[in-house]
Structure formats: C-alpha cells, structure tokens
Amino acid sequence: MVPLNVDFYKLKVELRKEILRRLEEIEIEAHPLDAGWLLYALSVEGDDDIFLKKV
C-alpha cells in the first residue's frame, strides 16, 4: 500500500473556494440545476453562514 500525504483541511478549503467561484460565475436562470447542485454541495458541509454572507 502506498501512503498518501494529503492535507484534507486544505483540500476542503480549496474545494469550497472553487464551488463559491463557480456559483458566482454561473447564470442561475440559465442553469438552475447546476446552481442547485453547487448550493447543495455547500449545504452538505454544514456551514450555514455562507448563505447569510451572500445576502
């Protein structure tokens, strides 16, 4: 077995940044399902503050 040197906290932060970037760039009216999946991905993380920051 090959040991993996992965920083899961850094990976989680980078994924969150990428999801937020894509959510800001997407045209929600044109792609509502894509936007819904991105919002779902953020909600699974369990951080409810992200939705309050965008308002």
Backbone as a ProteinNet text record, in pm:
[ID]
protein_1_A
[PRIMARY]
MVPLNVDFYKLKVELRKEILRRLEEIEIEAHPLDAGWLLYALSVEGDDDIFLKKV
[TERTIARY]
83.6	0	89.6	48.4	124.8	65.2	146	92.8	66.8	-42.6	-78.5	-54.3	5.4	28.7	-68.4	-191.1	-296.6	-339.6	-341	-392.4	-541.2	-626	-768.5	-831.7	-778.3	-830.4	-804.7	-683.6	-650.6	-735.8	-755.8	-839.3	-982.3	-1036.5	-1172	-1183.4	-1084.3	-1084.9	-1078	-992	-978.6	-1106.5	-1170.3	-1295.9	-1405.8	-1411.5	-1511.7	-1490.4	-1364.4	-1334.1	-1377.2	-1350.7	-1387.2	-1538.5	-1609.8	-1756.5	-1812.1	-1760.1	-1806.2	-1775.5	-1657.3	-1620.3	-1717.2	-1746.2	-1838	-1979.5	-2019.4	-2153.1	-2167.6	-2061.8	-2065.5	-2065.8	-2003.9	-1993.8	-2114.5	-2186.8	-2294.3	-2416.5	-2482.8	-2608.8	-2720	-2773.2	-2869.1	-2995.1	-3039.6	-3160.7	-3140.2	-3019.9	-2990.9	-2958.3	-2902.8	-2859.3	-2904.4	-3034.9	-3082.6	-3040.7	-3032	-2992.3	-2845.5	-2761.7	-2620.6	-2603.9	-2674.5	-2668.1	-2721	-2825.5	-2881.4	-2783	-2709.8	-2611.6	-2495.5	-2455.4	-2348.4	-2392.6	-2516.4	-2568.8	-2580.9	-2620.4	-2629	-2490.5	-2389.6	-2253.6	-2210.6	-2248.3	-2214.7	-2294.8	-2419.1	-2502.8	-2459.2	-2403.1	-2357.3	-2242.3	-2165.6	-2052.2	-2099.1	-2218.7	-2273.7	-2251.6	-2197.8	-2173.4	-2288.7	-2382.7	-2499.7	-2470.1	-2357.4	-2324.5	-2299.3	-2263.6	-2231.9	-2352.5	-2472	-2590.6	-2624.6	-2592.4	-2617.9	-2517.3	-2397.6	-2295.2	-2329.5	-2400.2	-2433.1	-2550.3	-2628.3	-2747.2	-2709.7
-116.3	0	124.7	223.4	346.8	450.8	506.8	609.8	740.2	803.8	930.8	1044	1148.7	1266.2	1374.2	1371	1462.4	1545.9	1675.1	1764.6	1786	1713	1715.4	1850.3	1919.1	2051.8	2147.8	2145.1	2231.3	2194.8	2066.1	2020.1	2070.7	2064.7	2112.3	2262.1	2338.8	2483.8	2515.2	2445.3	2468.7	2431.3	2321.1	2282.5	2384.7	2434.9	2536.1	2663.1	2705.1	2823.6	2802.7	2685.1	2655.3	2651.1	2593	2590.1	2731	2814.2	2953.1	3030	3006.7	3074.3	3036.6	2908.5	2863.3	2913.4	2921.5	2970.4	3118.3	3194.9	3336.9	3359.6	3269.1	3285.5	3231.4	3139.5	3071.9	3163.7	3151.6	3222.3	3130.8	3167.5	3080.2	3059.4	3163.1	3149.4	3051.4	3048.5	2960.2	2817.4	2803.1	2671.9	2650.4	2640.1	2627.7	2497	2388.5	2261.3	2262.1	2320.4	2331.3	2415.3	2527.1	2613.6	2540.6	2462.5	2385.7	2284.6	2216.1	2118.9	2186.8	2304	2376.7	2422.1	2468.8	2507.7	2386.4	2275.1	2151.8	2112.3	2124.2	2090	2176.6	2304	2391.2	2354.7	2313.9	2282.5	2153.4	2060.5	1933.9	1958.2	2060.3	2093.1	2130.3	2183	2214.3	2355.9	2441.4	2580.6	2665	2701.3	2777	2925.2	2973.4	3114.3	3158.2	3067.3	3103.4	3164.3	3117.6	3170.4	3308.8	3336.5	3467	3571	3529.4	3621.6	3672.2	3594.9	3633.1	3728.2	3740.6	3825.8	3969.5
0	0	0	-76.1	-87.8	7	96.1	186.3	110.5	145.2	82.6	181.2	133.1	215.4	168.7	220.9	179	299	280.4	383.6	354.9	426.4	398.8	432.1	531.4	563.8	447.7	392.9	279.2	157.8	136	25.2	40.9	162	189.4	162.1	202.9	181	31.7	-40.3	-184	-259.5	-221.8	-285.7	-259.7	-137	-102.5	-185.5	-200.7	-282.2	-426.8	-479.8	-618.7	-636.5	-542.3	-550.6	-546	-456.9	-447.9	-575.5	-632.5	-757.7	-869.8	-879.9	-985.2	-960.7	-835.5	-802.8	-837.1	-820	-854.1	-1005	-1080.7	-1225.4	-1301.7	-1243.1	-1316.1	-1331.7	-1444.3	-1466.4	-1414	-1299	-1230.7	-1313.8	-1384.4	-1465.7	-1581.1	-1635.8	-1748.4	-1704	-1584.5	-1535.6	-1391.3	-1368.2	-1229.6	-1161.2	-1235.2	-1172.8	-1131.5	-1214.6	-1178.8	-1052.9	-1046.7	-929.2	-806.6	-824.8	-713.4	-658.6	-747	-701.3	-629.6	-677.6	-609.9	-470.5	-460.6	-329.3	-238.3	-294.1	-215.1	-162.9	-247.9	-205.5	-87.8	-88.7	23.5	148.6	130.5	245.6	314.1	239.8	296.7	393.7	366.6	453.1	593.7	605.3	735.9	781.4	696.1	732.3	679.2	766.4	724	703.8	753.7	742.9	598.6	513.1	375.1	304.7	338.3	274.9	328.1	452.5	509.9	458.6	423.8	374.3	235	156.4	19.3	11.4	117.7	116.6	136.4
[MASK]
+++++++++++++++++++++++++++++++++++++++++++++++++++++++

